[in-house]
Amino acid sequence: MSRNTLKTTVLLTLLAALCVGVGAIFGKGGIIIGLIVALALTGGSYWFSDRIAIRAARAVPVSEAQMPDYYAVVRDLCTRANRAYEARRCYKDQLDQDIRALVHVLACAMGEGRRL
């Protein structure tokens, strides 16, 4: 298990425990409601974390026509890593376009990012 996976697991567990703990203040019914809220929050945080991060960065999709240099970098990295190139949707932030796009494209190329 990677260090990031462990940290994510611990943080989501603490969030769930906090929700159940706050619910426990209100008795048995509160515990059940706290558990439901905890499951919704932790499940949503886990399954939709990629979309949450993209929206938080106010990112927009980037086509190959808009940023051909970045797509060329991805193809080159895939060739060097002996991996097949897969077209992936890449994003850029309107405020910091170049840096965020390059980081995301490189993460996609190295297999670190989730499929978007």
N, CA, C and O of each residue as an XYZ file, in Angstrom:
464
protein
N       0.855     -1.170      0.000
C       0.000      0.000      0.000
C       0.903      1.235      0.000
O       1.834      1.334      0.798
N       0.617      2.161     -0.895
C       1.448      3.363     -0.986
C       1.156      4.308      0.176
O       0.140      4.189      0.862
N       2.057      5.231      0.372
C       1.917      6.192      1.468
C       0.687      7.077      1.269
O      -0.019      7.380      2.231
N       0.426      7.495      0.019
C      -0.740      8.327     -0.246
C      -2.042      7.570      0.001
O      -3.005      8.144      0.509
N      -2.077      6.308     -0.350
C      -3.264      5.494     -0.102
C      -3.518      5.373      1.395
O      -4.660      5.459      1.847
N      -2.463      5.176      2.151
C      -2.588      5.067      3.601
C      -3.098      6.373      4.213
O      -3.983      6.359      5.069
N      -2.531      7.506      3.767
C      -2.981      8.806      4.286
C      -4.444      9.063      3.934
O      -5.204      9.557      4.767
N      -4.837      8.735      2.717
C      -6.227      8.929      2.306
C      -7.157      8.071      3.149
O      -8.207      8.541      3.587
N      -6.787      6.831      3.377
C      -7.597      5.924      4.182
C      -7.749      6.448      5.607
O      -8.846      6.425      6.165
N      -6.667      6.913      6.186
C      -6.719      7.431      7.554
C      -7.607      8.676      7.629
O      -8.430      8.795      8.536
N      -7.444      9.601      6.681
C      -8.249     10.822      6.706
C      -9.739     10.551      6.503
O     -10.575     11.152      7.178
N     -10.073      9.659      5.586
C     -11.487      9.335      5.372
C     -12.066      8.588      6.573
O     -13.239      8.763      6.901
N     -11.263      7.768      7.222
C     -11.715      7.077      8.435
C     -11.970      8.082      9.560
O     -12.960      7.973     10.284
N     -11.072      9.058      9.701
C     -11.275     10.092     10.720
C     -12.517     10.923     10.427
O     -13.247     11.281     11.351
N     -12.768     11.235      9.162
C     -13.974     11.975      8.790
C     -15.223     11.178      9.152
O     -16.184     11.733      9.686
N     -15.209      9.883      8.863
C     -16.353      9.031      9.199
C     -16.546      8.957     10.714
O     -17.671      9.030     11.207
N     -15.442      8.812     11.445
C     -15.539      8.747     12.909
C     -16.076     10.054     13.480
O     -16.846     10.040     14.440
N     -15.678     11.177     12.902
C     -16.189     12.471     13.354
C     -17.693     12.577     13.136
O     -18.416     13.044     14.016
N     -18.169     12.148     11.973
C     -19.606     12.197     11.685
C     -20.394     11.316     12.647
O     -21.436     11.725     13.159
N     -19.899     10.118     12.888
C     -20.588      9.211     13.807
C     -20.500      9.755     15.233
O     -21.463      9.655     15.993
N     -19.349     10.330     15.603
C     -19.194     10.902     16.941
C     -20.144     12.060     17.198
O     -20.729     12.161     18.277
N     -20.298     12.931     16.209
C     -21.245     14.042     16.355
C     -22.669     13.492     16.438
O     -23.485     13.992     17.212
N     -22.963     12.474     15.648
C     -24.287     11.856     15.709
C     -24.560     11.202     17.047
O     -25.703     11.164     17.502
N     -23.505     10.679     17.687
C     -23.666     10.004     18.978
C     -24.125     10.968     20.067
O     -24.722     10.551     21.059
N     -23.850     12.232     19.885
C     -24.308     13.235     20.857
C     -25.834     13.219     20.955
O     -26.393     13.495     22.016
N     -26.499     12.897     19.855
C     -27.962     12.916     19.796
C     -28.597     11.553     20.023
O     -29.790     11.380     19.772
N     -27.824     10.588     20.491
C     -28.382      9.289     20.839
C     -28.269      8.268     19.712
O     -27.518      8.446     18.753
N     -29.046      7.190     19.860
C     -28.972      6.065     18.919
C     -29.398      6.484     17.515
O     -28.767      6.083     16.537
N     -30.446      7.274     17.402
C     -30.885      7.750     16.085
C     -29.835      8.643     15.442
O     -29.656      8.619     14.224
N     -29.140      9.429     16.257
C     -28.080     10.294     15.762
C     -26.902      9.514     15.229
O     -26.262      9.918     14.258
N     -26.613      8.378     15.876
C     -25.519      7.519     15.404
C     -25.845      6.981     14.008
O     -24.988      6.960     13.124
N     -27.074      6.553     13.829
C     -27.481      6.019     12.525
C     -27.409      7.118     11.458
O     -26.907      6.884     10.359
N     -27.906      8.302     11.778
C     -27.838      9.413     10.824
C     -26.379      9.786     10.563
O     -25.998     10.040      9.420
N     -25.563      9.820     11.617
C     -24.135     10.103     11.462
C     -23.446      9.086     10.584
O     -22.582      9.440      9.782
N     -23.817      7.820     10.725
C     -23.234      6.760      9.899
C     -23.617      6.937      8.436
O     -22.784      6.770      7.545
N     -24.885      7.276      8.192
C     -25.340      7.505      6.813
C     -24.605      8.691      6.192
O     -24.151      8.624      5.050
N     -24.493      9.778      6.960
C     -23.772     10.963      6.472
C     -22.304     10.615      6.231
O     -21.723     11.032      5.229
N     -21.705      9.857      7.144
C     -20.302      9.468      7.001
C     -20.090      8.641      5.740
O     -19.135      8.874      4.998
N     -20.971      7.680      5.493
C     -20.849      6.856      4.289
C     -20.998      7.694      3.028
O     -20.278      7.486      2.052
N     -21.935      8.644      3.047
C     -22.131      9.504      1.876
C     -20.913     10.394      1.639
O     -20.458     10.528      0.503
N     -20.382     11.003      2.696
C     -19.229     11.888      2.544
C     -17.967     11.147      2.129
O     -17.279     11.559      1.195
N     -17.663     10.061      2.819
C     -16.437      9.341      2.497
C     -16.536      8.638      1.144
O     -15.570      8.612      0.382
N     -17.683      8.081      0.854
C     -17.860      7.445     -0.452
C     -17.772      8.454     -1.580
O     -17.118      8.207     -2.593
N     -18.435      9.597     -1.405
C     -18.374     10.651     -2.415
C     -16.973     11.201     -2.576
O     -16.530     11.455     -3.696
N     -16.271     11.388     -1.473
C     -14.894     11.886     -1.536
C     -13.980     10.908     -2.260
O     -13.100     11.318     -3.018
N     -14.186      9.628     -2.031
C     -13.333      8.615     -2.669
C     -13.650      8.478     -4.155
O     -12.749      8.549     -4.990
N     -14.904      8.286     -4.483
C     -15.275      7.978     -5.863
C     -15.249      9.198     -6.790
O     -15.059      9.044     -7.997
N     -15.433     10.384     -6.257
C     -15.498     11.577     -7.103
C     -14.346     12.544     -6.864
O     -14.440     13.714     -7.233
N     -13.265     12.079     -6.256
C     -12.151     12.969     -5.924
C     -11.521     13.605     -7.157
O     -11.103     14.761     -7.099
N     -11.443     12.885     -8.263
C     -10.858     13.460     -9.474
C     -11.713     14.607    -10.000
O     -11.184     15.650    -10.384
N     -13.010     14.425    -10.019
C     -13.911     15.485    -10.499
C     -13.920     16.683     -9.554
O     -13.988     17.830     -9.997
N     -13.853     16.413     -8.257
C     -13.820     17.493     -7.267
C     -12.557     18.340     -7.459
O     -12.625     19.569     -7.429
N     -11.428     17.699     -7.652
C     -10.168     18.427     -7.838
C     -10.176     19.254     -9.111
O      -9.699     20.389     -9.121
N     -10.716     18.690    -10.188
C     -10.766     19.410    -11.465
C     -11.667     20.638    -11.349
O     -11.318     21.712    -11.839
N     -12.804     20.487    -10.713
C     -13.713     21.629    -10.547
C     -13.140     22.663     -9.590
O     -13.323     23.862     -9.798
N     -12.452     22.222     -8.551
C     -11.846     23.156     -7.604
C     -10.774     24.013     -8.283
O     -10.573     25.168     -7.909
N     -10.098     23.454     -9.264
C      -9.066     24.193     -9.999
C      -9.648     25.026    -11.137
O      -8.914     25.724    -11.837
N     -10.961     24.952    -11.320
C     -11.638     25.636    -12.425
C     -10.984     25.299    -13.762
O     -10.749     26.175    -14.594
N     -10.698     24.023    -13.951
C     -10.009     23.559    -15.150
C     -10.994     23.368    -16.295
O     -12.180     23.116    -16.083
N     -10.480     23.493    -17.505
C     -11.274     23.300    -18.709
C     -10.550     22.297    -19.606
O      -9.323     22.219    -19.564
N     -11.286     21.523    -20.423
C     -10.628     20.556    -21.307
C      -9.727     21.252    -22.326
O     -10.012     22.360    -22.779
N      -8.647     20.580    -22.669
C      -7.703     21.087    -23.657
C      -7.628     20.079    -24.793
O      -7.387     18.894    -24.566
N      -7.835     20.553    -26.009
C      -7.730     19.663    -27.162
C      -6.293     19.670    -27.681
O      -5.488     20.531    -27.325
N      -6.001     18.711    -28.511
C      -4.660     18.639    -29.091
C      -4.390     19.830    -29.998
O      -3.245     20.260    -30.138
N      -5.440     20.363    -30.615
C      -5.270     21.532    -31.484
C      -4.879     22.772    -30.679
O      -4.159     23.633    -31.184
N      -5.347     22.869    -29.426
C      -5.034     24.025    -28.593
C      -3.625     23.965    -28.015
O      -2.951     24.990    -27.904
N      -3.183     22.771    -27.650
C      -1.861     22.629    -27.031
C      -1.118     21.420    -27.611
O      -0.933     20.415    -26.924
N      -0.699     21.520    -28.860
C      -0.037     20.372    -29.491
C       1.287     20.009    -28.834
O       1.675     18.841    -28.846
N       1.994     20.990    -28.258
C       3.288     20.703    -27.628
C       3.141     19.751    -26.448
O       3.966     18.856    -26.268
N       2.117     19.934    -25.658
C       1.910     19.080    -24.490
C       1.541     17.655    -24.900
O       1.990     16.691    -24.280
N       0.731     17.526    -25.932
C       0.400     16.199    -26.417
C       1.633     15.514    -27.005
O       1.790     14.298    -26.892
N       2.501     16.299    -27.628
C       3.744     15.738    -28.160
C       4.630     15.223    -27.030
O       5.272     14.182    -27.167
N       4.667     15.950    -25.914
C       5.429     15.512    -24.749
C       4.887     14.177    -24.238
O       5.661     13.284    -23.889
N       3.567     14.040    -24.193
C       2.949     12.798    -23.726
C       3.320     11.641    -24.629
O       3.702     10.572    -24.153
N       3.210     11.851    -25.934
C       3.572     10.783    -26.879
C       5.039     10.381    -26.709
O       5.372      9.196    -26.745
N       5.906     11.366    -26.526
C       7.325     11.087    -26.343
C       7.564     10.289    -25.063
O       8.332      9.327    -25.062
N       6.903     10.690    -23.969
C       7.054      9.961    -22.707
C       6.536      8.530    -22.815
O       7.138      7.602    -22.275
N       5.421      8.360    -23.511
C       4.873      7.014    -23.687
C       5.834      6.144    -24.495
O       6.021      4.967    -24.188
N       6.435      6.722    -25.514
C       7.399      5.983    -26.334
C       8.601      5.577    -25.489
O       9.059      4.438    -25.564
N       9.107      6.503    -24.690
C      10.269      6.208    -23.839
C       9.952      5.169    -22.773
O      10.820      4.384    -22.392
N       8.718      5.160    -22.292
C       8.321      4.211    -21.243
C       7.797      2.898    -21.821
O       7.352      2.025    -21.075
N       7.848      2.754    -23.142
C       7.334      1.556    -23.819
C       5.874      1.292    -23.482
O       5.474      0.150    -23.254
N       5.090      2.351    -23.452
C       3.651      2.244    -23.209
C       2.906      2.731    -24.427
O       3.364      3.619    -25.146
N       1.758      2.140    -24.643
C       0.922      2.578    -25.757
C       0.312      3.934    -25.413
O      -0.109      4.164    -24.279
N       0.268      4.818    -26.390
C      -0.338      6.133    -26.177
C      -1.840      5.988    -26.205
O      -2.398      5.421    -27.144
N      -2.499      6.501    -25.176
C      -3.956      6.538    -25.136
C      -4.367      7.988    -25.070
O      -3.865      8.743    -24.237
N      -5.263      8.381    -25.930
C      -5.759      9.754    -25.873
C      -6.557      9.913    -24.593
O      -7.493      9.154    -24.340
N      -6.199     10.879    -23.800
C      -6.889     11.154    -22.549
C      -7.335     12.592    -22.558
O      -6.748     13.437    -23.233
N      -8.354     12.858    -21.820
C      -8.836     14.229    -21.716
C      -7.917     14.967    -20.743
O      -7.716     14.527    -19.611
N      -7.376     16.068    -21.186
C      -6.486     16.858    -20.350
C      -7.134     18.207    -20.073
O      -7.952     18.691    -20.855
N      -6.759     18.802    -18.955
C      -7.385     20.033    -18.500
C      -6.347     21.113    -18.270
O      -5.171     20.828    -18.041
N      -6.794     22.351    -18.335
C      -5.934     23.464    -17.951
C      -6.747     24.457    -17.128
O      -7.953     24.613    -17.315
N      -6.065     25.104    -16.238
C      -6.695     26.142    -15.433
C      -6.578     27.449    -16.200
O      -5.540     27.717    -16.805
N      -7.596     28.244    -16.188
C      -7.559     29.482    -16.946
C      -6.566     30.475    -16.356
O      -6.069     31.334    -17.086
N      -6.261     30.393    -15.073
C      -5.334     31.339    -14.456
C      -3.881     30.915    -14.616
O      -3.004     31.764    -14.775
N      -3.622     29.651    -14.577
C      -2.248     29.153    -14.625
C      -2.181     28.035    -15.663
O      -1.856     26.896    -15.329
N      -2.484     28.352    -16.906
C      -2.737     27.386    -17.966
C      -1.571     26.425    -18.197
O      -1.752     25.209    -18.149
N      -0.421     26.946    -18.439
C       0.683     26.103    -18.868
C       1.132     25.105    -17.815
O       1.328     23.931    -18.129
N       1.299     25.538    -16.583
C       1.826     24.665    -15.547
C       0.854     23.544    -15.219
O       1.250     22.379    -15.169
N      -0.408     23.874    -14.996
C      -1.391     22.851    -14.629
C      -1.613     21.852    -15.769
O      -1.753     20.653    -15.524
N      -1.644     22.333    -16.994
C      -1.847     21.431    -18.131
C      -0.675     20.468    -18.254
O      -0.868     19.272    -18.470
N       0.532     20.985    -18.120
C       1.699     20.127    -18.251
C       1.744     19.077    -17.146
O       2.027     17.908    -17.410
N       1.469     19.485    -15.924
C       1.477     18.540    -14.804
C       0.440     17.445    -15.013
O       0.727     16.269    -14.792
N      -0.779     17.826    -15.442
C      -1.825     16.832    -15.642
C      -1.491     15.900    -16.801
O      -1.685     14.689    -16.696
N      -0.994     16.449    -17.900
C      -0.646     15.617    -19.052
C       0.466     14.652    -18.686
O       0.426     13.485    -19.077
N       1.461     15.125    -17.940
C       2.546     14.239    -17.522
C       2.038     13.153    -16.583
O       2.466     12.003    -16.679
N       1.135     13.502    -15.684
C       0.560     12.504    -14.781
C      -0.218     11.455    -15.568
O      -0.147     10.266    -15.261
N      -0.961     11.894    -16.584
C      -1.695     10.951    -17.429
C      -0.725     10.013    -18.140
O      -0.956      8.807    -18.220
N       0.354     10.577    -18.651
C       1.315      9.779    -19.412
C       2.023      8.755    -18.541
O       2.337      7.654    -18.992
N       2.271      9.124    -17.293
C       2.984      8.215    -16.407
C       2.048      7.234    -15.700
O       2.498      6.408    -14.907
N       0.743      7.326    -15.988
C      -0.207      6.401    -15.392
C      -0.577      6.744    -13.978
O      -1.183      5.923    -13.289
N      -0.229      7.954    -13.507
C      -0.536      8.351    -12.135
C      -1.950      8.881    -12.001
O      -2.564      8.728    -10.946
N      -2.485      9.504    -13.053
C      -3.810     10.103    -12.983
C      -4.900      9.086    -13.270
O      -4.674      8.081    -13.945
N      -6.075      9.362    -12.752
C      -7.212      8.510    -13.076
C      -7.704      8.833    -14.460
O      -7.460      9.924    -14.975
N      -8.390      7.900    -15.060
C      -9.005      8.152    -16.358
C     -10.121      9.158    -16.189
O     -10.967      9.005    -15.308
N     -10.136     10.174    -17.011
C     -11.148     11.221    -16.887
C     -12.182     11.110    -17.956
O     -13.112     11.915    -18.001
